Amino acid sequence: MNISVIIPIRDGNHTLGRCLSSLKESTLSPSEVIVVDDYSKEDCSDIVKSFGFKSIRINEPREAEYARNKGAELSTGDILVFTDCDMMIHPDTLERIHNHFCQNHYAAISGVSSPEPHDRKLTTRYKHLWLYYSYINSPKDFDFWISGIGAVKRDVFFGVKGFRTTYQTKYGGGDLDFGRRLKLAGQKIRLDTKIQGTHLN
């Protein structure tokens, strides 16, 4: 099963290099990495090219859900892995995702943010520790999905028509809506707290 990694970005060049570097250090190499530039002020194509990955640019601001859908449309992988430009995935993340899909009957996988973020400010550390605590106490058969480190089978993604670009809400709302629609379609979502990434912001 081939993996395509899709990363939306808007004005995130300051973290993009470290995000892409973490993918290069993965114990399982993705078949492709597609960075979708959602009308950033600064061009990110040179950064992406330096890692040997692909980039496309949207010529008007459309938000992350649209960018993720566009990346998925251009991808070729059996597994679509979504992450953010301010996230460094851990070396075994893609391998763990791949193993889940090969060994189990889940349609989608969610990982979590590391309890130790890159930003060492007390408020940031508290937020990530609280989120991590809530995740490790959640059922393993999850009822929502997290795009910071989230994976889904290609046919399932297009079966529910991807992300709803008309879903207007605050941060994370598109994730919740996508997970809800997966569950309504009878699909199983697995939470694995060992699948982690480190937030850079």
N, C-alpha and C positions, 0 to 999 in steps of 0.2 A: 504494500500500500504506500503510494507516494504522498509526500507532505508538501503542501504549499503554505508558506507563511505570508500573511497579509497584514500590512502595517499602515494605518491611516496617519497622516501627519498634517499639522498646520502650525507653522512657525515653531517647529521643534528641532531645528538644526543643532542646537546646543546639547541635546541628548542623543540625537540619532546615531552618531558614530559609536557610542558605547552600546546602544541597543543592537546595532548590526554586528558589532564585534562579538557580542555574546552568542549570536547565532553561529558565527564562524567557529566558536569554541565548543559548540554542541557535540555530544558524543554520537549523535545521529544527525547527519547532514540533511537538510531539507532539499527537495528536488528543485525548489525555486523560492525566492523571496521577492515579493512585490510590494513596493512602497507607493502608496497613493497620496499624492500631494494635493491637499484640499485648498488650493489657491493661497499658498503661503506667500508672504512678502519676499522671502529669500528662496532661491532655487536650491533644491536639495539633490539634484540629479548627479552632481559631481561626487558628493559623498557616497551616494548609493552605488555609483559606477565603480568607485575605488574598492568596493567589497565584491564586485562582480555580480551584483544583484540588479533587478529591474525596477524602474520607476516610471510612473505616469503622472501627468498633471491634469487636474480638473480646472477649467478656465473660468470658474465662478465658485464662490463659497457655497458648499452644499452640506456640510456637517459630516461627522464620522460615519454614521450609518450608511449614507450614500457612498462614501469612499470605500467602506468595507464591501458593499455590494459590487462596486465597480472592480475592485481587486479580485473578488470571487469570480466574476464573469470572465476575467482574463486569465484565470488560473487553470492549471491542468491536473492538480493533485486529487487523489481519492479522499484525502483528509485535508480540510481547511483549518489552519491554525491562525487565530487572530491574536495579536498583541498590540501594544501601544509603543509609540516612539520614545516614551520615557520609562520603558521597562527593560531591564536586563534579565533575560531568562537564564535559569540555572543550567549547567551543562547537561544534566540528565532529563530535562523537561520534555524534549521532543521524543526521546527514547521511551519514556514512561507513557506518553500519549499514544505512540505507535503500538506499544505492547497492550494497552487497554483495548484498542480497537481490534487487534489481532486475536485476543484471548477472550473477549467478552462481547455481549450483545448490546452494548450501549450505542446510542445514536450521537451523543455529544459528551464531552469531558470538560470539566471546569477545574482549573488550578487556582492558586491563591497568591496574594502578595506575601512576600517574606515578612515575618514579624520584625525584622531589622531593616528598615529602609535606609537608603543612602544618605538622606538628610537626617542628621543626628539631633535636630531640635526636639525638645521634650514633647511639644504638642504633636509633632509628626510621628514620633515614636509611639506615643500613647494611642493615636488613631490607628496605626497599623497593628499594634498589639491587640487592641479591642476588636478589630476586624478579624484578625487571625483567630482569636479566642472564639468568636462567634462562628467562624467556619468550622473549626475542629469539633465544635459541639453540634454541628448540623448533621442530619442524616446523610449517609453516603449516596443514597438515591435522592438527588438534589431536585428542587422544584424551581430553580432559576439557573441562569447561565451568566458567566463573567467574561467579558471580552478582553480584559487585561491579559489573561491567559486562558483562552477558551478554544476548543477544537470541536469540529462537527464533521460528520460524513458529508461528502459532496452532494450525494443524491438527496439526503435529508435536508440540507440547507436549501437547495432549490425547490424541494417538495413543499416547504413552508414559505417559499418566495423570499427568502433572505430577511434582511432587516426592513422594518417599516420606516421609510424615510419621512413619512408624514407624522410620525409619533413624536410630538413635541413635549419634552419634559426636562428636568434637571439631569445632572450627571448620573449615568447608570440606568436611566429609564429605558433606553433602547435594549439593554441587556435583559432587563426584567421582562419586557414585552416579548423578546425573542424566545427566552426560556419558557414563558407561559404558553406561547403558541406551539413550541415543541411538545410540551406536556399535553396540550389539548389534542395534538395530532397522535397521541399515544406513544410518543418517543421517550426513551429513558435517558436521563442525564446523570452522569457519575461525577461526584466531587472527590478529588484526590488531593489532600493537603500536602502531599509530598511533591506535587507538581507546583513549582514555585518560580517566581521572578522577583527581582528587587526593584522597587520604585526609585527613580533617580530624582524625583521632585519632592 
